[in-house]
């Protein structure tokens, strides 16, 4: 697994364009992360982690 830098907080966290998400795999689990600092729960299914990320961006 590649090292990733910690996300930096955007200037306006309420602006949807400031929420860029990625998924990170660690062992058998996948977690969604956002540049605003949000992290979703660990999921065994990548599709669920992606759905968590989409839900965060829409919220």
Secondary structure, DSSP 4 states (H G I P E B T S, - for coil): ----PPPPPPS-TTSGGG--EEEEEETTEEEEEETTS-B---BSSHHHHHHHHHHHHH-
